[in-house]
Amino acid sequence: MPSTILTVPEVCEYLHVSQATVYRLLRRKNIPAFRIGKNWRFNIGELERWIDQESLPGEPGGLSKEEERKS
């Protein structure tokens, strides 16, 4: 069964961003995450919800409010 918890390197690959970007988002508390000891972990479900919330209407992959109501 695939893990629903990701590490920083896995999130970097998933989002196609650098580790510096992920750590910047963490410092600013802009990305959902939790710590186990000194290591950051990310719940894939929360990360997907965060992506949906951050997506702007009209962007590729983002639906406008009108399109969301229709679906």
C-alpha positions as a LaTeX table, in Angstrom:
\begin{tabular}{lrrr}
\hline
Residue & $x$ (\AA) & $y$ (\AA) & $z$ (\AA) \\
\hline
Met1 & 0.00 & 0.00 & 0.00 \\
Pro2 & 1.49 & 3.40 & $-0.97$ \\
Ser3 & 2.31 & 5.77 & 1.87 \\
Thr4 & 0.08 & 8.77 & 2.43 \\
Ile5 & 2.90 & 10.53 & 4.30 \\
Leu6 & 5.65 & 12.25 & 2.31 \\
Thr7 & 9.11 & 13.50 & 3.24 \\
Val8 & 10.63 & 16.81 & 2.10 \\
Pro9 & 12.43 & 15.23 & $-0.91$ \\
Glu10 & 9.22 & 13.45 & $-1.94$ \\
Val11 & 7.24 & 16.72 & $-1.71$ \\
Cys12 & 9.90 & 18.44 & $-3.83$ \\
Glu13 & 9.46 & 15.79 & $-6.49$ \\
Tyr14 & 5.66 & 15.86 & $-6.21$ \\
Leu15 & 5.47 & 19.67 & $-6.54$ \\
His16 & 8.45 & 19.97 & $-8.92$ \\
Val17 & 10.16 & 22.54 & $-6.69$ \\
Ser18 & 13.48 & 22.78 & $-4.87$ \\
Gln19 & 14.06 & 21.98 & $-1.20$ \\
Ala20 & 14.71 & 25.69 & $-0.62$ \\
Thr21 & 11.17 & 26.43 & $-1.84$ \\
Val22 & 9.62 & 23.79 & 0.43 \\
Tyr23 & 11.57 & 25.06 & 3.46 \\
Arg24 & 10.58 & 28.65 & 2.63 \\
Leu25 & 6.91 & 27.58 & 2.56 \\
Leu26 & 7.41 & 25.79 & 5.88 \\
Arg27 & 9.04 & 28.85 & 7.50 \\
Arg28 & 6.13 & 31.01 & 6.36 \\
Lys29 & 3.63 & 28.33 & 7.49 \\
Asn30 & 2.16 & 28.34 & 3.97 \\
Ile31 & 2.10 & 24.57 & 3.47 \\
Pro32 & 0.40 & 21.92 & 5.64 \\
Ala33 & 2.98 & 19.81 & 7.43 \\
Phe34 & 3.91 & 18.28 & 10.77 \\
Arg35 & 7.12 & 17.26 & 12.46 \\
Ile36 & 8.36 & 13.93 & 13.69 \\
Gly37 & 11.39 & 14.81 & 15.76 \\
Lys38 & 13.41 & 17.19 & 13.60 \\
Asn39 & 11.97 & 15.90 & 10.32 \\
Trp40 & 9.06 & 17.41 & 8.41 \\
Arg41 & 6.30 & 15.17 & 7.06 \\
Phe42 & 3.36 & 15.92 & 4.78 \\
Asn43 & $-0.02$ & 14.19 & 4.56 \\
Ile44 & $-0.76$ & 13.72 & 0.85 \\
Gly45 & $-4.49$ & 14.40 & 1.32 \\
Glu46 & $-3.85$ & 17.71 & 3.09 \\
Leu47 & $-1.26$ & 18.61 & 0.49 \\
Glu48 & $-3.75$ & 17.98 & $-2.34$ \\
Arg49 & $-6.40$ & 20.11 & $-0.57$ \\
Trp50 & $-3.79$ & 22.88 & $-0.16$ \\
Ile51 & $-2.99$ & 22.69 & $-3.88$ \\
Asp52 & $-6.70$ & 22.97 & $-4.73$ \\
Gln53 & $-7.07$ & 26.00 & $-2.44$ \\
Glu54 & $-3.97$ & 27.68 & $-3.87$ \\
Ser55 & $-5.00$ & 27.11 & $-7.49$ \\
Leu56 & $-6.46$ & 30.23 & $-9.04$ \\
Pro57 & $-9.54$ & 30.11 & $-11.26$ \\
Gly58 & $-8.55$ & 30.14 & $-14.92$ \\
Glu59 & $-5.17$ & 28.50 & $-14.26$ \\
Pro60 & $-4.52$ & 25.12 & $-15.82$ \\
Gly61 & $-6.06$ & 22.56 & $-13.50$ \\
Gly62 & $-8.10$ & 25.16 & $-11.62$ \\
Leu63 & $-11.84$ & 25.54 & $-12.07$ \\
Ser64 & $-13.66$ & 28.85 & $-11.89$ \\
Lys65 & $-16.35$ & 29.13 & $-9.20$ \\
Glu66 & $-19.03$ & 28.81 & $-11.89$ \\
Glu67 & $-17.41$ & 25.64 & $-13.28$ \\
Glu68 & $-17.17$ & 24.20 & $-9.73$ \\
Arg69 & $-20.91$ & 24.76 & $-9.18$ \\
Lys70 & $-21.74$ & 22.99 & $-12.45$ \\
Ser71 & $-19.63$ & 19.92 & $-11.62$ \\
\hline
\end{tabular}
